[in-house]
Amino acid sequence: MLNISNNPQNPSQLHPQGQTRIKTAASLIGVHHQTLRRWWKVEKFPRPIDINGILLFRNADLLSWIERQHSASKGV
């Protein structure tokens, strides 16, 4: 069974073993969904996986990316 996040309010609500739709991930990060598409094409963001024709991000990948951004902004 898939654990797909459709409306998390913050990253702590993402189940690490679940998946998230593109627009939801973009909203969570605070960018437009087309921005995510551009980013993953130039390898600035994790690529989504295709499950039955639906592109989904692995939550573990999203959480890891968010943590790296947070660490970079702190200068760690």
FENDA-V631324 format. One record per residue. N is the residue number from 1. PHI is phi in degrees with one decimal (* if undefined). D_CENTER is the distance of its C-alpha to the mean C-alpha in Angstrom with 2 decimals. Layout:
n->[N	N]
phi->[PHI	PHI]
d_center->[D_CENTER	D_CENTER]
This chain:
n->[1	2	3	4	5	6	7	8	9	10	11	12	13	14	15	16	17	18	19	20	21	22	23	24	25	26	27	28	29	30	31	32	33	34	35	36	37	38	39	40	41	42	43	44	45	46	47	48	49	50	51	52	53	54	55	56	57	58	59	60	61	62	63	64	65	66	67	68	69	70	71	72	73	74	75	76]
phi->[*	-82.3	-110.6	-100.4	-86.4	-109.4	-155.8	-73.8	-87.0	-153.6	-58.4	-67.0	-87.5	-82.4	-75.9	-56.4	-99.6	-95.7	-132.1	-134.4	-69.8	-60.5	-63.7	-67.5	-62.5	-62.3	-62.9	-61.5	-83.1	94.3	-130.2	-75.2	-60.6	-68.3	-63.3	-60.3	-59.6	-64.7	-62.7	-71.7	-69.0	-105.7	60.6	-97.8	-150.3	-59.9	-77.4	-77.3	-105.4	-103.3	-118.5	52.3	83.7	-109.1	-82.5	-133.2	-90.0	-72.4	-60.7	-60.9	-66.1	-62.7	-62.4	-64.3	-63.1	-61.1	-63.8	-63.0	-64.9	-64.8	-65.4	-63.8	-71.0	-86.1	81.5	-84.8]
d_center->[19.42	15.75	13.91	11.64	10.23	11.54	12.22	11.08	12.87	11.35	9.15	12.36	12.32	9.52	11.66	10.98	12.38	10.74	8.33	6.55	7.96	7.19	9.30	8.06	4.53	7.08	9.49	7.90	7.66	10.94	11.04	12.22	10.38	12.94	11.96	8.61	11.09	13.48	11.39	10.47	14.14	15.42	13.29	11.82	8.17	7.35	8.91	8.15	11.07	13.83	15.27	18.45	17.48	14.20	11.06	8.32	5.28	6.87	6.15	8.35	6.58	3.74	7.12	9.06	7.69	8.21	11.47	12.58	12.33	14.18	16.68	17.30	18.06	20.49	22.11	21.69]
